[in-house]
Amino acid sequence: MEDVLDLYHEPYDETRPVICFDESSKALRGHERDPLPAEPGAVARVDHRYTRNGKQRLHISTEPLTGWVNVEITEKRRTSEWIDRMVELADVHYPDANRIRVVMDQLNTHKPAAFYQFFPPDQAQTYLDRFEFHYTPKRGGWLNMAEIEIGVLKRQCLDRRTHQNQNEGGNGLQLD
């Protein structure tokens, strides 16, 4: 716990950003019957029954000191998706950073050694040299600010029915 708190206490350094990372699942639930819109003298009416349309996984990265938040949506939550998010941080979002310090939980898919499963040894080591991983203690996920972002998303928009949005070839969620 002290390790994560000490990290949060450090001043901002763009060459050594602190990124919080977490994942969450969202069940996709559609309407069995179309809702009836609000009319003068009547509120909108939504049937409590729904159809199950699978799940999507949200991968949240946030840099608390700048307010930057990135959400990626995937079908599954595996080590390969975690590796993709870390590579995206290194190559797309922070290509000029010397060291990317990532705060995350101790989920079984968050294994730095897995870089060697997906890349040749020299490339895996190059990525690992750019990362510094800080793990929240078990039952201490509240220390991860990405979890706070997930809570905000759930309260502001993910607490209603959603379904998969395939418009424009996208892999996203459509809120009702």
N, C-alpha and C positions, 0 to 999 in steps of 0.2 A: 504494500500500500504506500509506504513512504517513497519508494522508487517512482511511482506514478505521480504522487503529489509533488515531489521535487522537480520532476520534469515539467509539470504545469506551472511551477513557480519561476522557471527560467524566462528571461526576456525573449522577445521575438527575434529569430535569426533566420532570414530567408534561405541561407545556405544549409540550415539544419532544421527544417520545419517539423513540427509535432503534429501528427495526423492521428485522429482517433478513427477506428474502424470497427464496425459491427454488422451483423446480419439479422434479418427478421423474415418471417414467412407471412404471407397474406393469402388467406383463403379467398378464392374468387367465387362470388355468389351472385347469381342473376335472379331476375324476377320470374316467378312462375306465371304471373299475370302482370300486364303493364299497369303501372301506377296511374291513378286518376289524378289529373292536375287540380290545383287549387282553383276555385271559382268564387265569385262573390258570395259570401255567406257560408263557404265550406272550405276547409283546409285540404291540402293534398292528402290523398289516401294511398297507402302502400300496404299490400298484403304482407303478413308476417312470414308466409311460406316463401322459400327460395329454392333455386336449383344450384347444385354444386358444380362448379366449373374448374376444379383443380386448384392449384396453388402456384404462386410466384414467390421468388425469393428476392428480397431487397438487400443490397449490399451498400452500406452507407459509409462514406469517408467524409471527415470534416476536419478542418483546420480551425480550432477554436479561437485562436488569436486574430484571425483575419475574417472569420465568419463564412469562409468558403465551405460549401457542402456539395457533395456529389452522390447521386443515387443511381445505381445500376440495377437492372432487373434481369434475373435469369430464371430458367426453368428449374435448375437444381442448385444444391448447395454442396459442392464437393471441393476437394483440394484444388482441382483444376480451375474452378471459378475464383478461388482465393488467389491463386497464382496470377490469374488474369488481372485481378484488381491491383495486386502489388506491382505488376509490370506496367499497368496503366499509370499508376502513381509515379513510377520511376521515369517512364519514357514520355508520357503525355503531359501530366500535370506538373511534375517537378524535374524536368530534364537537367536543370542547372544546379540542383541541390547536391551538395557533397555527401550528405547523410540525411536519410529520411527516417525520422523516429516515429514508430507506429505503436500506438497504445491499442491493445485488443485483448479479448478474453482468451481462455486456454482451450478453445474448441479443438477437437481432434483434427480438423482440416487445416488448422493454422500451424503448419510445420515448415519451418525454414528449410529443412533438409529436402523437402519435396521439390525445390528448385532443380535439384540434380535429376529428378525423374522426368522433368519437362525440357531441360536444356542440356547441352554439352557441358562438361565440368568447368571449362574456363568461363563460359557465359554465365553459368549458375553462380560461380564465385564472384563474378563482376557484379551481378545483381545483389548478392548477399553482402558484399562490401559496402554497398550504398544504403543498406537498411540497418536499423537498430531496433529490435523488437522489445517492447515493454508489456508485460502481461499483468492484467488485473488479477487480484487474488480470487480464488473460488468464493462465490457468494459476495463478491465485491464488484460486480458489474456496474454498480452505480458510479464507480470511479471513471468509467469510460464515457466521455462526453458524446460519443456517437449514439450511445443508448438513450441519452437525453433527446437527441435529434429524432430518434425513432419514436419516442414518446410524444413529441410534438407532432410528428406526421400522423400518428395514430389518432390523436385528439382532434387535429384540424381537418383531416381529410380521409384517413383510412378507416374511420369508424363506421362508414356506410358501405353499402353494397358496391362491389366492383366487379368488372369482368375484363377479360383480356381484350386489348385493343390491337387489332392486326392491321389497322389503316396504315397506308404508306409503307408496308413491310415492317412496321415497328413492333417491338416486343415490349409493350407497356400496359399500364392499367388504365381503364376508363372508369371514372367515378360516376355514380348515379346521383 
